[in-house]
Amino acid sequence: MPRCISLIAALTLSATLDGCASRGAGLSAVAAPNAEGVLLTPVASRNGGPLRVLVYHDMEGLAGQDDYRTFNYSHPDHYAKGRAYLAADINAVVDGLFAGGATSVEIIDAHGSGNPAPDLDPALLDKRATQLTRDAPFRHYVDVVAPDAYDAIVAVGMHAKTGSRGFASHTVTLGMGLSMNGHAMTETEIVAYSWGRVGVPVIFVSGDDRLQRDLATMPWIQYVVTKQATSPNTVVLRDVKQVHAEMKARAADAVRGIANAKVVRVEEPVRAALKVVGPASLAVLRGVPGVALSADGNEVAFEARNFQEAYDGLNALIGVARLAYPATTNAVLREHADGPRIARLQRERLMERWFDIEGGRWTPPPAVTPTPGRKYYGAQ
């Protein structure tokens, strides 16, 4: 597999954190890389003071949940149930964090259902916790990472990685498998690697049993199994009250035992790779000079200087792989009575847009345009 490809180097964005932060300033002795190409170091010694926790939440790994529509904003009745599941899980964890000694807890949305409002209903959140917001869109995994902002990270309602056969298992989006230094990552590990740059550990996670297996490389985590996955869309549920009791107890233990956690940092330079399965595809890259796909055409790799470059490069590749998604839309159109008319309208709109751009009558808007007065909670 190629270690470096010129096209991806062009797609990769520059790093945003300096080298000192990326090396975990303030941590004790250098550790040897483990088999997954990461460095494990002890948590920096704490001498009392505030203990600030940031809680990431997703929605696929919630207790009581066995229907994919509950984490999908396009199914409003089911999604309303999902928001209730989410608030219940979050509040159980928040209760445990404060019981264990946390002095502040903030929540960040890592799901992104499409709801312009946060997936976690503020009215249902434990009043001791607050929701992290920004005035402009931001990337929840990397843009909030900063030294001395938090002391520990928690992840609630998470899911297994692509190929793990967990409930709604995926990595970032449908059909994508992301790896760094040969290790196929879960989104929880992306969080851990990102915060590892500034010496902050992940101490607690909840999700299905398949994610627990995926996180065997992080044995210090206090983990709560919310359900047993029997396929990507079926589960065996556990008693929700029992799950919430475990969440509270283990979250408290996680805070009390923070000294036993490890900070996870990716060994640099980083060998990153994207491996796709349907509906994603890398076929569009076939024949591009300088881009060498794997023999089956489903994987491409590159070398980056650090985590940030690797993360940005992988996301650029995800954008390429997602170009295959409209094939499903086209299949739906072919089966729909109005399909030919809609397809014709789409072709006409494409031509009109081309004419307008060529004629100087239309300029594409900026990629990210904040809405005045709107608050952004993460992956919305």
N, C-alpha and C positions, 0 to 999 in steps of 0.2 A: 504493500500500500504506500502511495507517495506521502512523503512527510511535508511537502511544501508545494503549493500550486499558485501560479502567478495571478490567476483571476481572483482567487479568494483573498490574496494579499491586497488586491485593489478594493475588494468589497469591505475589508476589515476596517473598522473605525479605530481611532487612536485611543490609547488608554487615558483614563481620567483620574486615576489615583497615582500618586508618586511612588517611587520605589520603596521609600521608607515604610509607608503605610502597607504596601503590598507584601512586605516581609514581616508584618506583625510586630511592629516596634513595641518594645517593652516586655516581650515574652522571654522566658528563660531558655536555656541551652538549645542549640540546634538539634533537631531530631532527624534520623535517617528516614528516607522515603519508604513507605510501606509498599505492598505489592500492587496497589492501585495508583501509584505515582503521585501520592499526596504526602504531605508532611504533617505529622501529629505533634503538637507541642502542648505543654501544660498551660492552664489558664493562669494569667498573671495574678500574683498574690493580691488579695483585697484586705484592706485594713479598716473595715467598717464602712460607714458612709452609705449613701443611697444605693439601691440595687434596682436598676432600670431594666425592664424586660420589654422586648418588642415581639408581638405575636403575629405571625403570618397565618392567614387562613385560606384554605381552598374550600371546595364544597363536595368533592366526590367521595371523601372518606368520612362522612358524618355518621354518627350513631342514629339508628332507626331508619336509615335511608336505604331503599332498595329499588329505586326508580330513577333512571337518568333524567327524566323530565323535571325532577326537583332541583337540579342545579342548572336548569336551562331557562333563561328569561323569556324565551319564546313560548313557553307553556305556563301562563300566568297562574293558574289554579294550583298546579303542582309546585311551581317555583315558590309560591307563598308558603307551602309546607316546608320546602327546603330552607327558607330563611328562618323559620321557627327552629328547625333542627340545628342550624348553624348557631343561632343565638344561644340555644341550650348548651351546646358543646363549649362554646366560647366562655360562657358564664361559669360553667363548672371548672374550667381551667383557670380562669381569672380568680375565682374563689380560692383555688389551691395555691396559686402563685402568691397571693397576699398572705395566705395562712403560712406559707413557707418563709416569708420575710421580704418579699418584693415591696419596694416603696413606690414604684410607679409602673403602670402597664399600659402600653399603647398597642393598637390593633391596626394592621395593614391588610388591605384586600389583595390577595394573590390569585383570585379566581377569574374575575372578568366575565360575568355572565352576559354582558351586553346591557345591563341595567345602568342608566346614567346616574342613578343613586347608588349608594354602597349596597353590596349584597347583604351586609350585616345591618339590619335595621337599627338605627341609633336609639330608637325608643325602647328596644328590647335589651340593650347592652347594660351590664352591671355598671352602675353609676361611678364606681371607683376607677373604671378604665376609660380611656379616651381613644378616639379614632385618629390615626395619622392622616393629615390632609396636606395638599399643596394647591397653589393657585393655578398651576398648569399641569398638563399630563406628565407623568414620570414613569420610569421603568422601576417597578417595585423591587426587583432583585438586586439592582446595582446603584440606582440613583440616590438612595437614602443611606448608603453605607458611608460612614464617617467615623474617625477615631473619637472615643470618649462620648459617644451618643447613647449607647446601651451597654449593659453588662452581660446580657444573655438573650438568646433567640429561642422562640418556641414556634412550633408549626402544628396547626390544628386542621383536621379534615382533609389530610393530604391523600395522595393516590400513588400507586406503584408506577414504575416506568414502562415504557413501550416494550411489549413482549413478555411482561411478567404475568399476564392473564389475571390481573387484579380487576376490581370493579372500576370500569372506565379508565383502565390503565393507559397512560400516554406520557409523553414528556414534552412540555410546552404546548404542543398542539397535535392534531391527528396524524399518525403515521410517521412520527419523527423519533429517532433514537440518537441521543447526543452522548458523546464520550469525550473524556479528557484523559490523556496518558493511558489509554487502553481500557479505562473503566467506564462502562455504560452508566450514566447518571440518572438519578431521580431528580425531580424538582427540589426535593428537600435537600439533596446534596448540593445542588446549585446554590441554594441559600447558604449552606454551611461554607462552601468554598468562597462565596462572595464576602461573607462576614469574617471569614478567617483572615482576610487581608488586613483587618484592623484588630485582630486578636480577640474576637467575640465568638463564643461557642454556641452551638445548638444543644439545648439540654432536655427538651421534651418534644415528642411527636405523637400524633394520633392518626390512625387510618386503618385500612384493612390488613389482614394477615399477610398478604403478598408484599405490601410495602415493608412490613416488619422484616421479612426475609431480605428484601433489597437493601435494608439499612444495617445488615449484619456487620458492615465495616465500621459502624459507629456504635459499639456495644455499650458505651456509657449513657446513651440516651435513655431517659425514662419513656417507655413506649406503651401506649394503650391501644389494644386491638378493638376496633369498633364493630367489626363484622368479619365473617369468613367469606371470601370471594369464591364462587363456584364457576364463574365465567365472567367475561367482561361486562355482562349486564344482568347477572343474577348473584345473589348473596344469601347466606344464612345469617340472620340478624341475632345479635346478643340482646339481653335485657338492657334497655336503655338506662334505667335507674342504676343498675350495677355498673354500667360503663361510666356514667357520670360520677359515681362514687370513686371509681378507680382514677378517673381524670383528676379529680380534686386531690386525692392522696398522692398520686405520682407527680403532679405538678408541684405540690409542696415539697416532696422529696427532691425533685430536680433543683429547686432553689436552694434548699439546705445543703445539697451535695454538689454545688457548682464547682467546688475545688477539684472534684474528681472528673470533671468534663475535660474534653480535649478541644483544642483549636485545630481546625482542618484547613490546610493551605495546599494549593496545587503546586507541585514541583515545576519549576520553570527552567527552560522554555516549555511550553505546553503543546503537546501533540493532540490536536482536536480532530474529531471526525463526526460526520453526520451520516447515519445509515437510515434509509427510509423503507417503509412498507406502504402499501396502498392505504388511503387514496393519494398519498404523496408520491412524487417521482422526481428523479434527477435526469430523466431522459433528455431534457432540453440542453443539458451540458455535453451530450455526446458530440464528439468531433470538434469541440472548442480547443484550439491549440493551447497547450500548457495545463490543461485540466485532464488528469488521469483518473477515471473512475475505476472502481474495483471491477473484477472480471464479470460480476453479475450486473454491473451498472447501478447498484443500489447504495454505494457508499463512496464518499470522497473525504479526503483528509488534508490537513494543512498544519503548519507549525506556527505558533504565535509566541510572542515574547512573554506574555503573562496572562492571567485569568481574564482580564478585561478584554484584551484583544481576541482571545479565544471565544469568549462569550459573544462579542459583537460579530465575529466572523461566522459563528454557528447560526446566529439569528439572520445574517444576510443570506446564508445558504437555505435556511428555512423558507425565506421569502421566495427563493427560486423553486424549491420543492413544492411549495403550495400552488404554483402555477398550474399544477395538474388537477387541483380541486374542481375547477369548472366542468370537468368531464362528467361529474355527477349531475351538475345542473343541466348540462346538455342532454343527458339521458332522461331527466325528468321532462324537459321540454318536448323531446320526441314522443313521449308517452301522453302528453297533455293535449286536449282538444285544441287549445289556443296556441300550442307550441310553435307551429310554423309562423303565425302572425307575430308572436313575441320575438322569435329569432330574426325575422325581417326587420322589426323595429330596432333591435339591437344593432344589426348591421348598418342601418341608416344612421343611427346615433353615432356610431363609430366614424362613419364617413363625415358627418357634419362636424364632429369634434376636430377631425383632421383639417377640414377646410377652415374652421375658425382659428385654429392655431397657426396654420400656414398664412392666413390672412391677417394675423395680428389682432383678431377680434376677441381672443380669450387667452388668459394666462393661468396656468394651473395654480391653485392656492398653495400656501405653505403646507408641508406635510403635517405639521402639528400647529393647530390654531386654538389657543385657549379660549374658552367661552367666558366673557367677563362676568364676575360674580359667582361662577361655579366653583365648587370645591371638588378636587380629585382625590380619590381614596386609594389608588393603586391600579390594579389590572382591570379597569373599567372598559 
